[in-house]
Amino acid sequence: MRRYIDSILSAVGNTPLLRLGALSDEADANIYLKIEYLNPSGSLKDRIAVRMIEDAEKEGKLAPGYTIVESSTGNTGTALSFVGALKGYKVLIYETTPGRVGAEKVKIMTGYGAEVRSLPPEDTDHTDKAVFGYKVEMPGRQKCLELERQNPAVWWARQFSNPSNAAAQADMAREILTQLPEGTVVGGFAASIGTGGTLRGCGETLRAHNPGCLLYGVVPSTAKKDLEMGKRMESTPVHGGLLADMVNEGFMNQLIRIKNEDAVTMTRRLRREEGLFAGVSTGANVLAAMRLCRDLGKGSTVVTIAPDNADRYFTAERYVT
């Protein structure tokens, strides 16, 4: 039997599902964490990068000689850089994370051979260190739109509205259902919202398994104003998308706002108590999962995601969606 793989792309997906120990005991429930930072480039966005690129190839929208462009706070940019390099495409990323964390992520993407143009936001709310990606990526999206219109050999991945994003994460939910103990009913799912693809893709699939599954979206505490704006967004080339659709549809049962300091504190607990080398968004997700456990009651089963690892938060610990 063959024990090797022919391409590192074959290692994307099929990540472990971990039942948290101390934190499940604390919640008097079952909290399962999908360890997505074990994907090759270190985040769940490897799934969507492979799916978006391969679907575009099948549809004739992406071909040899093209350049892939995207606006990103880091993880999607890294994943597209990784997958694009292996498939022989040029990749251009507008990196939009403010401060030193952005510089850290640029190093990772350029390591894969991507061209990265830093575009730090000018209007970041400094009352909290958390970063709401949906907002800060907007200027980069405008740049991507301009490049796409100027050059027919430019393919903009459009992670915020590309249906392949949610489809890839629906696959993740199907993995979760096969990994859970037989007969388990998932009472709730919590996920940080960047594009909205994780909550949409996983949420629809988990609800198909249990129509009563509660879906909690997780955002930085500074995101309230932006989500209210989202209710009025139209599906233009740089607005709308998965998040605006979910807000308008009332898809989420509840929106949980997490302070940066609380997400960091939980992330540190996860390292000490669960041995998880996870990024700060994992801490935010687990806090929301514990809220779900309280709402669902004793013995409930809740699932959440460890989106990325800690190697991109050494310089500064910030909750970035």
Beta strands, then each sheet from edge to edge (+ up, - down):
strand 1: 17-19
strand 2: 30-35
strand 3: 67-72
strand 4: 90-95
strand 5: 115-118
strand 6: 154-156
strand 7: 188-192
strand 8: 214-220
strand 9: 254-258
strand 10: 301-306
sheet 1: 1+ 2- 10- 7- 8- 9-
sheet 2: 5+ 4+ 3+ 6+
end
